[in-house]
């Protein structure tokens, strides 16, 4: 139905006349009923029917003016709500006051009794409000009858978001769905009715309810739910055989856009949902705005997201440094499409090539450096320790020293939870890189800091893309060990906190991010299978392949001797009292010389152990 067409929709001419005529009928009925009730249906001699009916046109005219002036007739009755009812109440009172004033001025000594005026105002409000509600209900019922065949669904959550989503579904019958029942764990809500739909009971009974009501889909309207609770709810629904759609978390929910268009398929990120990151955007802007910022490893998962988010704070120039030509080119196309007046500069360079890095620093003169370039795949680096040392240690040394010599104000190293009590070459080299970066503090204008965090969802070569590729081939999904656990956060969230930590740093700090609760990798595999509408172990197998060289069952975020201190940001912590300190030059020279001469693993690992005593290699 074209609701904007004249004389046909809720705001058309005929509808407007219908509302005005209905209101006039209510005005007349309210006035007469008020008179009858006031005198117990027996009018006294001073108020004969001739007088009462004679005053009716006078009253109708005044009330029509009052309701018009209050804007009641501009209300779209098809969408009437609480605020509109207050407008009707205001108009009813205004009309009665106007009738009282006119009666006192022109109808003395008889006038209209005060009790009649009060009753008339009450009846007018109830009558006009009821008229609007009746018209809206009739329209919604009529549209529902003409809509597409509706599929029954469950709404999960009987809170504010659930009520809003239910209201939108009921107003939009063309969605092709109708809410057959509501699931909510709150005992006091069981059996209650929300907008005509019954709250059936708790979510753990979803399977039984689904069979009873022949429901195959569920819409989850619980945007404030945390990660572990979110995982429980979604898994119960998936195990009940329901296809699930969900509202985004409250930090990403655009309330003004309506909830129905924001429903989306469930993702692994939803199952790991954490509290949204709150940023001191003013401090980050002051840290970045109008400065030249250089990001190494810019084409990687973390580096590219750093570039995207840095653009939001309007640096003078953004220098993207990477040795991978094609990914760097792809990133530049994206950044330049959204950069506005920010200058985007590509630097094709290997971080271990001192001459090339020096040239880039001299040409661009960066004031802030984020060093994200690193080798990160544990099993590969176990077989190639020389490359791990060359890039993770040597590259950090080159970039940090060139930053110091160029007078860079802040140097931020992206570190890893694998640097804590490392069992791998990769983790050990990242730990040494932290100590290399620490050499900057006190030796020049550059303040250096490191930020540790765990796995990020969807990064290049991480477990989720691997699982998805295996699933596309029909499985099996391979997991190293049933007890393997990891911390996870999304790439945007990790980068937001890195930017915030960079603002907090004064030089020499190692920050660690709040990674939430660790998650079993096998649980992620099972979740991904269920999200695909399949049954773990039945439709798709999970195979355990054994722990790979250098891996640990459980990653840590702090060393045994480190203490964790709070910072002004609730999701960023400061580590103090760690073992070791800035790496001494002789030890660094010995390590680099060993690798430069093509040393074997059997020679490199003992030296790594010497530099990082808590390194426990396989």
DACORUR-V290307 format. One line per field, one symbol per residue. ss: DSSP state (H for helix, E for strand, C for the rest). psi: psi as a letter, one per 40 degrees, with the letter a starting at -180 (. if undefined). burial: 1 if it has 9 or more other ideal C-beta (glycine too) atoms within 8 Angstrom, else 0. Layout:
ss: ???
psi: ???
burial: ???
This chain:
ss: CCCCCCCCCCCCHHHHHHHHHHHHHHHHHHHHHHHHHHCCCCCCHHHCHHHHHHHHHHHHHHHHHHHHHCCHHHCCHHHCCHHHHHHHHHHHHHHHHHHHHHHHHHCCCCCCCHHHHHHHHHHHHHHHHHHHHHHHHHHHHHHHHHCCCCEEEEEECCCHHHHHHHHHHHHCHHHCEEEEEEECCCHHHCCCEECCEEEEECHHHHHHHHHHHCCCEEEECCCCCCHHHHHHHHHHHHHCCCEEEECCCHHHCCHHHCCHHHCEECCHHHHCCCCCCCCCHHHHHHHHCCCEEEEECCCCHHHHHHHHHHHCCCCCEEEEEECCHHHHHHHHHHHHHHCCCCEEEEEECCCCCHHHHHHHHHHHCCCEEEECCCCCCHHHHHHCHHHHHHHHHHHHHHHHHHHHHCCCCEEEEECCHHHCCCCCHHHHHHHHHHHHHHCCCCCCCCEEEEEECCEEECCCCCHHHHHHHHHHCCCCEEECCCCCEECEEEHHHHHHHHHHHHHHCCCCEEEEECCCCCEEHHHHHHHHHHHCCCCECCCECEEECCCCCCCCCECCCCCCCCEEEECCCCCEEEEECCCCCCCCHHHHHHHHHHHHCCCCHHHHHHHHHHHCCCCCCC
psi: hheeiiedaeeiddddddddddddddddddddddddddfffghidegiddddddeddddddddddddddeedeehhdefhaddddddddddddddddddddddddeeiecahiddddddddddddddddddddddddddddddddeiihhhhiihhhfadddddddddddegeeeeiiheihhhehdeeheihhfehhhdaideedddddddefheihhhggeehidddddddddddddeehhhiiiiiddehgdeeiddeehiiiiddddfhihihhigddddddddhfihhhhifdeadddddddddddeegidihhhhiehddddddddddddeeebehhhhihhiheegdddddddddddfidhhhgehiiehdddddegdddddddddddddddddddddefidhhhhhaieeehfieidddddddddddddeddheeaehhiiihhiaihheiheiddddddddddeeaihhhdidehiiiiiiddddddddddddddheheihihiheaiihhdddddddddddeeihhecdhihiheihiheiidhiieiideiihiiieheehihhifiiaahhiddddddddddddefiidddddddddddgdehgi.
burial: 001000011111001101110111011111111111111000100010001100110111011111110101101011010001101111111111011101100010000100011111111110111011101100110011001001111111111011111111110010001111111100001101010010110010111011001010111111100110011011111101010111101000100000110110010101111100100000111011101111111111111111111110111011111100001111110110001001011010101110011101100101111111111001101100111111111111111111111101111111111111011111111111111111111000011111111111111001111111011000101111100111111110111111111111101111111011011111011111111001010001010100011110001011100101001010011110010000100011011101100000001110111011011010
